[in-house]
Amino acid sequence: MTAAVESSLRRLQTDVIDLYQLHWPNRGSYHFRKWYKFDPTEQDTARVQDDILATLETAKAMQAAGKIRELGLSNESTWGTAQFLDMAAKNDLPRVVSVQNEYSLLCRHFDTDFAELSHHEEVGLLAFSPLAAGILSGKYLGGETPAGSRKSINSVLGGRLTDRVEAPVRAYAEIAKKHGLDLVQMALAFCASRPFMTSLIFGATTMEQLSTALGASDLTLSQDVLDDIQAVYIAHPIPM
């Protein structure tokens, strides 16, 4: 971690990192479609806790040296985040302020236990892939593969593009059409409306895509739209 912070400071050409995020838990993670084979019984509790304590102690030293300001997590679980919070409180160590996990209309694992922790502990979500690697633009419907798209490079989009995705994406596209909305903006606005959301992390290849995505910041979804989205979510809770 010390070496990584120093390397990041050099690459960023800065003296301090405002939010330093740990990319992966050292014990492994169920994210990126690994939840189907996730087995926490293989974890050694004491070893995991020792690692978290050492990480927090190192973060405190980094803060004291003025190299990082806040600490965040990424691809973490509810239990793992709770361990970080508990150890920080018991040992006067830095408290994690954020977690960067995947979240979109098609990937809503955060909505249950993690949402509860986020509310009570004030740990905000930085959502990556809020458009599910472009799936929620609708451009891949019907098996289409636009030239230069991410699908043209990675045919399954990191395991996101399954045979279960077509139906909910079509349904969300119909909701957008019904209410006169752009599908991309509707998908991003929904994520932004979640009470635990701190920021959305999306990619854009063209200025047009960027302009469309940024337009979602001015969009507030009506209750009718949210009700329609909820109906699709109930019908297709875990499509990928």
MOHUFEN-V152443 format. One record per backbone hydrogen bond with DSSP energy under -0.5 kcal/mol. CO is the residue of the C=O (numbers start at 1). NH is the residue of the N-H. If there is no record, write none. Layout:
CO/NH, CO/NH
This chain:
1/5, 2/6, 3/7, 4/8, 5/9, 6/10, 7/11, 8/12, 9/13, 9/14, 16/18, 17/69, 18/70, 19/21, 20/72, 21/23, 25/28, 30/34, 30/35, 34/37, 35/38, 39/42, 40/43, 43/45, 44/48, 45/49, 46/50, 47/51, 48/52, 49/53, 50/54, 51/55, 52/56, 53/57, 54/58, 55/59, 56/60, 56/94, 57/61, 58/62, 59/63, 60/64, 61/65, 62/67, 62/68, 63/66, 67/17, 70/20, 71/97, 71/98, 72/22, 73/100, 77/81, 78/82, 79/83, 80/84, 81/85, 82/86, 83/87, 84/88, 85/89, 86/90, 87/91, 88/92, 88/93, 95/71, 97/124, 98/73, 99/101, 99/126, 100/75, 101/128, 104/107, 106/240, 107/104, 108/111, 109/112, 110/115, 112/116, 113/117, 114/118, 115/119, 116/120, 117/121, 118/122, 118/123, 122/124, 124/99, 125/127, 125/198, 125/199, 127/201, 128/103, 129/132, 130/105, 131/136, 132/135, 134/137, 134/139, 135/138, 138/141, 140/143, 141/144, 146/149, 149/152, 150/153, 150/154, 154/157, 156/160, 156/161, 157/160, 160/162, 162/165, 162/166, 164/168, 165/169, 166/170, 167/171, 168/172, 169/173, 170/174, 171/175, 172/176, 173/177, 174/178, 175/179, 176/181, 177/180, 182/186, 183/187, 184/188, 185/189, 186/190, 187/191, 188/192, 189/193, 190/194, 191/194, 194/197, 196/125, 199/127, 200/202, 201/129, 201/130, 206/210, 207/211, 208/212, 209/213, 210/214, 211/215, 213/216, 214/217, 215/218, 216/219, 218/220, 219/221, 222/226, 223/227, 224/228, 225/229, 226/230, 227/231, 228/232, 229/233, 230/234, 231/235, 232/236, 236/239
